[in-house]
């Protein structure tokens, strides 16, 4: 999943389908999609809007996750916790 074909506007869940698997990204309070050079990217990235304290990635079926790359452009101290639910860890 690279979010290049992701859908969802500011404040909506963001979804993307690849190889018949759908990823839904939900955040609180809201999410957005940055485009064309946001944070050094040449494509689209998902960004949080406001004081988001959690993000949830939901896949339509079991997948192997190779990497998730979180980054913080404001320089705050953030502790990231990745907690898989269901399936194997």
C-alpha positions as CSV (number, residue, x, y, z in Angstrom):
1,X,0.0,0.0,0.0
2,X,1.5,3.3,-1.1
3,X,-1.7,5.6,-0.8
4,X,-1.2,6.7,-4.4
5,X,-4.8,5.6,-5.2
6,X,-6.2,6.3,-1.7
7,X,-9.6,7.9,-1.3
8,X,-11.1,9.9,1.5
9,X,-11.0,13.6,2.3
10,X,-10.1,15.6,5.3
11,X,-11.9,14.1,8.3
12,X,-12.8,10.9,6.6
13,X,-11.4,7.4,6.8
14,X,-8.9,6.8,4.1
15,X,-9.1,3.6,2.0
16,X,-7.0,2.0,-0.6
17,X,-7.4,-1.3,-2.4
18,X,-4.5,-3.3,-3.9
19,X,-4.7,-6.8,-5.2
20,X,-8.3,-7.1,-3.9
21,X,-7.2,-6.3,-0.3
22,X,-8.7,-3.1,1.2
23,X,-6.8,-1.1,3.8
24,X,-8.9,1.3,5.9
25,X,-7.0,3.9,8.0
26,X,-9.0,5.6,10.8
27,X,-7.7,8.3,13.0
28,X,-8.9,10.5,15.8
29,X,-9.8,13.3,15.4
30,X,-9.1,13.5,11.6
31,X,-6.9,12.4,8.8
32,X,-5.9,13.9,5.5
33,X,-4.0,13.0,2.4
34,X,-0.9,15.1,1.5
35,X,0.0,15.3,-2.1
36,X,2.9,16.2,-4.3
37,X,6.0,16.9,-2.2
38,X,4.4,16.9,1.3
39,X,7.2,16.3,3.8
40,X,9.6,15.4,1.0
41,X,7.4,12.8,-0.7
42,X,6.8,12.9,-4.4
43,X,3.5,11.1,-4.1
44,X,0.7,11.0,-1.5
45,X,1.1,10.4,2.2
46,X,-1.4,10.1,5.0
47,X,-1.2,12.8,7.6
48,X,-2.9,13.5,10.8
49,X,-4.8,16.8,11.3
50,X,-5.0,18.1,14.9
51,X,-3.9,16.3,18.0
52,X,-4.3,12.7,16.8
53,X,-3.5,10.2,19.5
54,X,-4.1,7.0,17.6
55,X,-4.3,5.5,14.1
56,X,-5.9,2.2,13.2
57,X,-5.0,0.2,10.1
58,X,-7.6,-2.4,9.2
59,X,-7.1,-4.8,6.4
60,X,-9.9,-6.7,4.7
61,X,-7.9,-10.0,5.1
62,X,-4.8,-11.1,6.8
63,X,-1.6,-9.6,5.4
64,X,2.2,-9.6,6.2
65,X,3.2,-6.0,7.1
66,X,6.8,-5.3,6.1
67,X,7.1,-1.8,7.4
68,X,5.2,1.2,8.6
69,X,7.1,4.5,8.6
70,X,5.8,7.1,11.0
71,X,7.4,10.6,11.1
72,X,7.0,13.8,12.9
73,X,7.7,17.1,11.3
74,X,7.1,19.3,14.4
75,X,9.8,17.8,16.5
76,X,7.7,16.7,19.5
77,X,8.7,13.8,21.5
78,X,6.4,10.9,20.5
79,X,6.3,7.3,21.6
80,X,5.0,5.1,18.9
81,X,3.4,1.8,19.9
82,X,2.4,-0.7,17.2
83,X,-0.1,-3.2,18.6
84,X,-1.5,-5.9,16.2
85,X,-4.9,-7.3,17.1
86,X,-6.1,-10.7,16.0
87,X,-4.1,-13.2,14.0
88,X,-0.5,-13.7,14.9
89,X,2.0,-11.2,16.1
